[in-house]
Amino acid sequence: METFGYYKKALEDLGHTVTSRWLAGDDANLVAGKFDPMRHPFTDQTGVRPENVRTAGFLGLICVEDIVASDIIFFFGEPLSIPARNGGRMVELGIAIGWNECARSNEMKRIIIIGPTENGFTCLSTLIHVETFDEAIFAMKYWYGHVAT
């Protein structure tokens, strides 16, 4: 199975700029954009641990900035059989959908759902739904005439 690093490299090889700084690596240096929340969990079953609130808030701000800077959002749906993690990806999707509700047509983000739909928001008719990453690339190239961002 491909990783997010694989998808990032594939997009960059096509000439795209990937704005998701959390994909930069697994170094906990947030300022350099090298924080991987999947390898540096700062939560437990009760939520964000008190000693990590500042770090978590900074990471949240970085993610919002990255969404604002993007023009295409890939959302990777997961089967409902996979336990939920922290809900951050759903928040990011919500930010992108909300952006589109307020944006002028030339500022709207193209949102592509890859894989299964998980809730009503991932089923919106304003989103593009595909099964695989390759189909998402096809959508970028052909449905939107998007070569590079």
N, C-alpha and C positions, 0 to 999 in steps of 0.2 A: 504494500500500500504506500502511495506517495505521501510525503510529508509537506507541511506548509513551506519549508525551505525549498523543496522541489518546485512547488507552484510559483514561488517568488522568482526563482532562477529562470523558470520557463517563461514567465512574463517579461523579465528583464532581457532575456535572449531575443524576444520579439520586439524589443525597443521600448517597453513600457517602464514607467517609474512606479515602483511599489511604495506607497506611503506608510505602510504599517511598520513602524519602527520596532515594534516588539519582535519582529521577525529577524532582527539584526544578529541575534545570537543569544548565548546563555550567560553572558557576563552581567552581573548585577549593577553595572554602571549605567544608571538611568539617563544621566546627562548625555552620554554618548549614544543613547538609543539602543543599548544592548541589554535589555531586560527581557527575559523570557518567563512569563508568569507560569508556564507549565512546568518549568524546572525549578522555580523559586517560589513555591506556594507560600503565601503570607496569610492564609486563612486557616481556620480549623472549623469544626462542626458548629461553632457558635458565631462564626463570621470572621471579619478581619481582626486579627490579634491586635491589641492596643499598641504594641510597639511598632506596628506596621501601618498605622493609619495614614501617616504623612506620605509614606512610600506609595501606598495604594491610591491615595488621592492624586499624587503626581502622575502615576501611571494612567489613571482615568483621564486626566487632562491631556496627556500625550495622545491617547486613543481618540479623544474628541477632535483634537487638532488634525490628526491623520485622516479622519473621516471627512472633515471640512476640506482638506487639501486634495481629496480624491475626486475622480469623476465617475468611476465605476466601483461598485461594491460587490465583492463575492461573499456570499453567505453559504457556508457549508452546513447543510442540514444533517442532523444525526437521527438515527432510529430512536424511537422513544424507549427502547430497551436499554440504551446506554444511560447510566446515571448522570443526572445534571451536575455540572461543575459549579461555576460561580455566577452564571447568568450574564456575564459581561458581553458575550457575543450577541445575546438578545437585546441588550441595551444599545449596543452599537447599531444593530439593525433598526431599532426604534428611532435612533438619532437620524439615520439616513432617510427613513420613511418620513419622519417629521420635517426634515430639511426640504424634501420634495413638496410637502404640503404648503410650504412658505416661499419656495423659490420661484423665480421667473423660469420660463421653459428652457432658456439657454443655460441656466445654472443648475438644472436638475441632475441628480445622480442616477446613473443606470444601475439598478440593483438586480443581480442575478442570483437566484437560489439554486444551489447545486445539491442534488440529492433529495432526500425526503423532506416533505413539509412537516413542521412540528406543531404549528398552532395557526390560528386565524390570520395572524400577521404575515406568516410565510406563504399564505394562500392568496394574498391580494392580487387582483388582476393587473395592477400596474407594475408588477414585478415579472421578470422573465424566469421561467422555471425550466431547468435542464437536469439531466441525470448525472452527467460527468463533467470533469474539468475541460476535457477536449470539446464538449458541446458548448461550454461557456466561452471558450476561445472562438469557436465558430460564430457564436452570437455576437461577440465583440467585432469580429472582422466583417461579417456579412450583414447582420441585422442592423448594425449601427454604422457601418463603414469606418469602424475605429481601428486604426493601425497602431498608433502609439499614444500614450497619455503623458 
